[in-house]
Amino acid sequence: MATQTYDQGDMVRCSVTFADSNGTAADPTGLVFKVRNPAGTTTTYTYGVDVQLVKAAVGSYYVNVSVGTGSATAGVWVYRFEGSGTNAGAAEGRFVVAPSLVYA
């Protein structure tokens, strides 16, 4: 999977789909999303508590991550979805935010 590159100030959609043992889309019992910026700060969202973690359809979830501006936002961002209980699973990803000529 290729790592996508975004500009500072972009909104990046991170998404995941969970499935049961038959491969049919299914919801996990619990779900947490974590994202770490290049400065090392991790933000955690819990489904059902934080509105940022959105259910789009059965088994399908997303978070729109605002990468902001400023020199601390440029670099590699990493994220992880962690489903627990029934239909548990995990998925990780990364994206790159290019340095801005204005916010350098």
Helices and strands as residue ranges (DSSP letters): E 4-7, E 11-17, E 30-36, E 42-46, E 54-57, E 60-66, G 71-73, E 75-84, E 89-98
